[in-house]
Amino acid sequence: MESKAIGSEFDRAVINKKVREGLPFTDRYHNRFHLEMPFGLINDPNGLVRQDGITHIFYQWNPLGVEHKHKSWAHTTTRDFVHYTVPELAMWPSDAHDKDGCYSGCGLVEGDDVRVLYTCNAKDENGVRTPAQRFGTLMKDGTVRKDEIIIPTNAAGYTGHFRDPYVFYRHGERYLVLGAQRENETGTVLVYHENRADGKWEPCGEISTKYKDFGYMWECPNLLRFGNYDVLVFCPQGLEARPYKYQSRYQCGYLAGHLSLESMELMHGRFQELDKGFDFYAPQVFSSEGRHILFGWIGMPDEDAYPTKERGWVHSLTMPRVLTLRQGKIFSQPAKELRALRIQESAVDLDAAETTAVRASLADGAEALVDITFGQAQAVTLTLAYGLEKVTMHYDRKAQTMTIDRNGMKRGGKGVRTFKLYTDQNLSVQLFVDKTVVEAFFEHGEETATFNVFPEKYILPELVIESEGAMENVTGRVWELDAIQFR
């Protein structure tokens, strides 16, 4: 029996036509201002790069189902994070190198070209992987031409979990970081350097950190520069949950400090998580006009608590976030371009004094800016109420903790997340509430939390702010947000 050609199940024209026909979204669970697809499974954002005022956004996509299989790349572009081109299939498994998936990677500009660097995944009949790192070039027809393989397999001393290249620059030289697993099943990050003389990529070794046994795999590394500080972002898998941290299945965080590429040592502070919610993973950061802009995957590997699978699609990307580094701590804030989504005539001001309860009705997609002056209140609870269903965000001043509880929802993932959040007399919260996604920014982005909610019935949410003692002031504003547009 003749074997089927690799990639023959991918008919790009048919798939792209089906995407166009699926827009605008009609499913009540589809979000208004988060990137997602009308069908299939999406996950890691990839290949983020800006060229000539256009931001290119690639992301992993299985257009053939809602399982973690058939890893391909979708592609869209935007100038303003409000208007996007209709996403298209750009790259899919097509040869012996990537027959088992086009895994994660990065983007860069070379001359007039947008290029990508990604991990090819191929397995033999025994399930043994051969991961190869390969460049590609975005063509005028929207496909990625697959070019040279620069690292043909995993390095000696490391398993086949060897992936997610991210290119960075130092003193005019090109380097990349790779997520890896040592043969003793501990995670690490490796560095490679491009030799300008012959174009070959040479290993520099591991980045040495204080975390020698910190999970069994480090995925999705990003190496960022904030002034004179280096920040290594990565996703360690296999950490044990502890009070106030590591409470999701897998983590995503960073080490901030100074990296010497001569000694390959990163002098750094403690590992800090980028997001304290239930559904955040595999972020990628790119630099544009002096800003570090992050997109993340709103999902979690190996979790099965997403009811939209029944509807033929699953997962979203976060809104773009701008990262800043202050005293060794990353602050995350929504990109300023997103203010264009505010429907100004919908604005409702919050202004209450000496009160124990404030209520505000939210639209199908909404933003709420809230500032609370505690006064006598020792605990404050913000509730997103969907009829009888609810998610609560409870702040305890004495414990200096924020607790997010979504056990009050009937569908989708449940659970509780508690983390430290230091305040004095005031609490600042910025909420973006989409149909099934909430992105919360606390204390001007000092902490963030991303999570899904799947109300059983179509009910517009209400924001309720309550306290056991009188709050001195509750001020702010609520807007309805428009949907992002595809053209």
C-alpha positions in Angstrom: 0.0 0.0 0.0 1.4 3.4 -1.0 2.1 5.7 1.9 0.4 9.1 1.9 2.7 12.1 1.0 3.8 14.2 3.9 1.5 17.2 4.3 -1.0 16.0 1.7 -3.9 16.6 4.1 -3.2 20.4 4.0 -5.0 22.1 1.2 -4.0 25.7 1.9 -6.6 27.2 -0.5 -9.4 25.3 1.1 -8.2 26.0 4.6 -7.8 29.8 4.0 -11.2 29.9 2.3 -12.8 28.3 5.4 -11.1 30.9 7.6 -12.5 33.8 5.6 -16.0 32.2 5.6 -15.7 31.9 9.4 -15.3 35.6 9.9 -16.8 37.6 11.5 -17.3 35.2 14.3 -20.9 34.0 15.2 -20.2 31.6 18.1 -21.2 33.3 21.4 -18.0 32.0 23.0 -15.8 33.7 20.3 -14.0 36.7 21.7 -14.2 40.3 20.4 -10.7 41.7 21.0 -8.5 38.6 21.2 -6.9 36.9 18.3 -8.3 33.4 17.6 -9.4 31.2 14.8 -12.9 30.1 13.7 -11.7 26.4 13.8 -8.9 24.3 15.0 -6.5 24.7 17.9 -4.1 27.6 18.3 -1.3 27.9 20.9 2.2 29.5 21.0 2.6 33.0 19.4 5.6 32.8 17.1 7.7 34.8 14.6 6.7 38.2 16.1 8.5 40.9 14.1 7.9 44.5 12.9 8.9 45.6 9.4 8.1 48.9 7.7 5.4 49.7 10.2 3.8 46.3 9.9 3.7 43.8 12.8 3.8 40.2 11.7 2.2 37.7 14.0 2.6 34.0 13.5 1.2 31.4 15.9 0.9 27.7 16.1 -2.3 26.3 14.7 -3.8 22.9 14.0 -6.3 23.5 11.3 -7.3 19.9 11.1 -8.7 19.5 14.7 -8.7 20.6 18.3 -5.9 18.3 19.4 -2.2 19.1 19.9 -1.3 17.5 16.5 -0.5 18.7 13.0 1.5 21.7 14.3 1.4 24.4 11.7 1.8 28.2 11.6 -0.9 30.8 10.9 0.0 34.3 10.0 -1.6 37.7 10.3 -0.4 41.3 10.2 -1.4 44.6 11.8 -0.3 48.2 12.0 -2.3 49.2 15.0 -3.3 46.0 17.0 -6.9 46.9 16.1 -7.1 46.1 12.3 -5.7 42.7 11.2 -5.3 40.9 7.9 -7.4 37.7 7.7 -5.2 35.0 9.1 -3.8 32.4 6.7 -2.0 29.1 6.8 1.7 30.0 6.3 3.6 26.8 7.1 2.7 23.2 7.8 4.4 19.8 8.1 5.6 19.0 4.6 8.9 17.0 4.6 11.0 14.5 6.5 12.4 17.2 8.8 9.1 18.6 10.2 6.7 15.7 9.4 5.6 15.6 13.0 5.2 19.3 13.5 6.4 22.8 12.8 7.2 23.8 16.3 7.8 27.2 17.9 10.3 29.8 16.8 11.0 33.4 16.3 11.0 36.1 13.6 13.6 38.6 12.3 14.2 41.0 9.5 17.0 40.3 7.0 17.3 43.1 4.4 13.9 43.2 2.8 12.8 39.8 4.0 10.8 38.7 7.0 12.4 35.4 8.1 11.5 32.9 10.7 13.5 30.3 12.7 11.6 27.3 14.0 12.0 23.8 15.3 11.3 20.9 13.0 9.9 17.9 14.8 10.4 14.4 13.3 10.0 11.1 15.1 11.1 7.6 14.1 9.0 4.4 14.4 10.0 4.2 18.0 8.9 7.7 18.8 12.5 9.1 19.1 12.6 12.8 18.1 15.1 14.5 15.9 14.6 18.2 16.5 16.2 20.5 13.8 16.4 24.3 13.8 15.5 25.7 10.5 15.2 29.1 8.8 12.4 30.1 6.5 11.4 33.1 4.5 8.0 34.7 4.2 7.0 34.8 0.5 4.7 37.2 -1.3 2.0 34.6 -1.5 1.9 34.4 2.3 3.6 31.0 2.6 6.9 30.4 4.4 9.6 28.9 2.1 11.6 26.4 4.2 15.3 27.2 3.9 18.6 26.1 5.6 18.8 23.9 8.6 21.3 25.4 11.0 21.3 22.9 13.9 20.5 19.4 12.5 19.7 17.7 15.8 19.9 17.9 19.6 23.3 18.5 21.1 25.2 15.7 23.0 24.1 15.4 26.6 20.5 16.6 25.8 17.3 14.8 24.9 15.1 15.4 21.9 13.3 18.1 23.9 15.4 20.7 22.2 13.3 23.5 20.8 11.9 27.0 20.5 14.8 29.1 19.1 14.9 32.9 19.8 17.4 35.1 18.1 19.0 38.0 19.9 21.8 40.5 19.1 24.9 41.6 21.0 27.5 44.0 19.7 26.4 43.5 16.1 26.6 39.7 16.4 23.7 37.2 16.2 23.0 34.6 18.9 20.1 32.4 19.7 18.7 30.7 22.8 17.1 27.3 22.8 15.0 25.6 25.4 16.4 22.2 26.3 16.2 19.1 28.6 19.4 17.6 29.9 19.8 13.8 29.8 19.2 13.8 33.6 15.7 15.3 32.8 16.3 18.8 34.1 15.6 21.9 32.1 18.1 24.5 30.8 18.7 27.1 28.1 21.5 26.9 25.5 23.1 29.6 23.5 24.4 29.4 19.9 26.4 32.1 18.1 26.5 32.8 14.3 30.0 32.7 12.9 30.1 35.6 10.4 32.9 34.1 8.4 31.1 31.0 7.3 27.5 31.5 8.5 27.5 28.5 10.8 25.9 28.5 14.2 28.3 27.3 16.9 27.3 26.2 20.4 28.3 28.5 23.3 27.0 26.2 26.1 24.3 26.6 28.7 23.4 29.8 30.5 24.5 29.2 34.0 22.0 30.2 36.6 21.3 29.5 40.3 18.5 27.1 39.3 20.3 23.8 38.6 17.3 21.5 39.1 14.2 23.6 38.3 11.7 21.5 36.4 12.3 18.9 33.8 12.1 21.1 30.7 12.6 24.8 30.0 10.4 25.9 27.0 10.0 29.1 25.0 13.1 31.1 26.0 13.3 34.8 25.2 16.4 36.9 26.0 15.5 40.6 26.4 17.5 43.7 27.0 16.2 46.5 29.2 18.9 49.2 29.3 21.9 47.4 30.8 19.8 44.6 32.3 19.3 41.2 30.7 16.0 39.3 31.2 15.7 35.6 30.4 12.1 34.6 30.0 11.3 30.9 29.9 8.6 28.3 30.8 9.8 25.7 33.3 7.8 22.5 33.4 7.4 20.3 36.4 7.6 22.7 39.3 5.9 21.8 42.5 3.2 24.2 43.6 4.0 26.4 46.6 2.1 28.9 48.6 1.5 32.0 46.5 3.4 30.7 43.4 3.8 27.9 40.8 0.0 27.2 41.1 -0.7 26.4 37.4 0.2 23.2 35.7 3.2 24.8 34.1 4.9 28.1 34.8 6.1 31.1 32.8 8.5 33.6 34.3 11.9 35.3 34.1 15.3 35.9 35.7 16.5 39.5 35.6 20.2 40.5 35.9 23.4 40.6 33.8 24.5 38.0 31.3 28.1 37.5 30.4 28.5 35.8 27.0 32.1 35.2 27.8 31.5 33.1 31.0 27.9 32.2 30.0 26.8 33.1 33.5 23.7 35.0 34.3 23.9 37.0 37.6 20.3 37.3 38.6 17.6 37.6 41.2 14.8 35.2 42.0 12.6 33.5 39.4 9.4 35.6 39.1 6.2 34.6 37.3 4.9 36.8 34.4 1.2 36.0 35.0 -0.6 34.7 38.0 -3.7 33.5 36.2 -5.0 30.0 35.2 -4.5 30.2 31.4 -1.2 31.8 30.4 1.8 30.2 28.7 4.4 30.3 26.0 4.8 34.1 25.6 6.9 35.7 22.9 8.3 39.2 23.1 9.5 41.4 20.3 11.0 44.9 20.2 9.4 47.7 18.3 10.1 51.4 18.4 11.7 51.1 21.9 9.0 48.9 23.4 9.1 45.3 24.4 5.7 43.9 23.3 4.5 40.5 24.5 1.8 38.1 23.1 1.0 35.0 25.1 -1.1 31.9 24.6 -4.3 31.8 26.6 -4.2 28.2 27.4 -2.2 25.5 29.1 -0.5 22.4 27.7 -2.1 19.1 28.6 -5.2 20.6 30.1 -8.6 19.5 28.9 -10.9 22.1 30.5 -11.9 24.1 27.4 -15.5 23.6 26.4 -15.1 25.3 23.0 -13.5 22.1 21.8 -17.1 20.8 21.4 -17.6 23.7 18.9 -14.6 22.9 16.8 -12.1 25.6 18.0 -10.1 26.3 21.1 -7.7 28.9 22.6 -6.8 32.6 22.0 -3.8 34.9 22.2 -3.5 37.6 24.8 -3.8 41.2 23.9 -0.4 42.9 23.2 1.3 43.9 26.5 4.2 46.3 26.9 6.8 45.2 29.3 9.0 47.5 31.4 11.6 46.6 34.0 11.6 48.5 37.4 14.1 47.5 40.1 14.3 44.0 38.8 10.6 43.5 38.4 8.7 43.3 35.1 5.5 45.4 34.8 3.0 44.5 32.1 0.5 46.9 30.7 -1.9 46.8 27.7 -0.5 48.4 24.6 -1.7 52.0 24.3 -3.1 51.2 20.8 -5.9 49.2 22.5 -7.5 52.5 23.7 -8.8 52.9 20.2 -11.2 50.0 21.0 -13.0 52.0 23.6 -16.5 53.1 22.5 -16.4 56.6 24.0 -20.1 57.2 24.2 -20.5 54.0 26.3 -18.2 55.4 29.1 -19.7 55.2 32.6 -17.9 56.9 35.5 -17.5 55.3 38.9 -17.5 57.7 41.8 -18.6 56.6 45.2 -17.5 57.6 48.7 -17.9 55.9 52.1 -19.5 52.8 50.6 -19.4 49.1 51.0 -20.7 48.2 47.5 -20.4 49.5 43.9 -22.0 47.9 40.9 -21.4 48.4 37.2 -23.0 46.6 34.2 -20.5 45.4 31.6 -21.0 45.0 27.9 -20.2 41.9 25.7 -16.6 43.2 25.7 -15.5 45.7 28.3 -12.7 47.5 30.0 -12.9 48.7 33.6 -10.4 51.0 35.3 -11.0 50.9 39.1 -9.1 52.7 41.9 -10.1 51.9 45.4 -9.1 53.9 48.5 -9.5 51.4 51.3 -10.5 53.6 54.2 -11.9 51.3 56.9 -12.1 48.3 54.5 -9.7 45.5 55.4 -10.8 43.2 52.5 -12.2 44.0 49.1 -13.8 41.6 46.7 -14.3 42.3 42.9 -16.9 39.9 41.5 -17.6 39.2 37.8 -21.2 37.9 38.1 -22.8 36.1 35.2 -26.3 35.6 36.7 -25.8 33.0 39.4 -22.3 32.1 38.1 -19.3 34.2 39.3 -15.6 34.7 39.5 -14.2 36.6 42.5 -11.0 38.5 43.0 -10.5 39.0 46.8 -7.9 41.3 48.2 -6.8 40.9 51.9 -5.0 43.9 53.2 -3.5 42.2 56.2 -2.2 39.2 54.3 -1.3 41.4 51.3 -2.8 38.7 49.0 -5.0 38.6 46.0 -7.1 35.4 45.6 -8.8 34.6 42.3 -11.6 32.0 42.6 -13.5 30.6 39.6 -15.1 27.7 41.4 -18.4 29.6 41.0 -18.4 28.9 37.2 -20.2 25.8 35.9 -18.2 25.1 32.8 -14.5 25.1 32.0 -11.6 25.1 34.4 -12.1 25.9 38.0 -9.7 26.4 41.0 -8.1 29.1 43.1 -5.0 31.2 42.6 -3.5 33.2 45.5 -0.5 35.5 45.2 1.2 38.3 47.0 0.2 41.8 46.0 1.7 44.7 48.0 -0.4 47.8 48.5 -0.8 50.6 51.0 -3.9 52.8 51.0 -5.1 52.1 47.5 -5.7 49.3 45.1 -5.6 49.8 41.3 -7.2 47.3 39.0 -7.6 47.3 35.2 -9.9 44.6 33.8 -10.4 43.5 30.2 -13.5 41.3 30.1 -14.1 39.5 26.8 -16.7 36.9 26.1 -14.6 34.0 27.5 -11.3 35.7 28.5 -10.4 38.0 31.4 -7.1 39.8 31.5 -6.5 41.6 34.9 -3.8 44.1 35.6 -3.2 44.9 39.3 -1.3 47.8 40.7 -0.5 49.3 37.2 0.8 46.0 35.9 2.9 44.9 38.8 1.0 41.7 38.7 -1.3 40.3 35.9 -3.7 37.4 35.8 -5.1 35.8 32.6 -7.9 33.3 32.7 -10.9 31.9 30.8 -14.5 31.9 31.8 -17.3 30.0 30.0 -20.7 31.2 31.3 -23.3 28.5 30.8 -25.9 31.0 29.6 -25.5 34.1 27.5 -25.6 36.7 30.3 -23.8 40.0 30.3 -21.5 40.3 33.3 -21.8 42.7 36.2 -18.9 44.0 38.1 -19.5 44.1 41.8 -17.0 45.7 44.2 -17.8 44.9 47.9 -16.1 45.3 51.3 -16.8 44.4 54.9 -16.0 48.0 56.0 -16.6 51.3 54.3 -14.3 52.0 51.4 -13.3 55.6 51.4 -13.5 56.1 47.6 -14.2 54.0 44.5 -13.4 55.8 41.3 -12.9 54.8 37.7 -14.5 54.3 34.4 -16.0 51.5 32.4 -16.2 51.3 28.6 -17.7 48.9 26.1 -14.9 47.7 23.7 -15.3 47.3 20.0 -14.1 44.1 18.2 -10.8 43.9 16.4 -11.4 44.0 12.6 -10.2 41.6 10.0 -9.6 42.8 6.4 
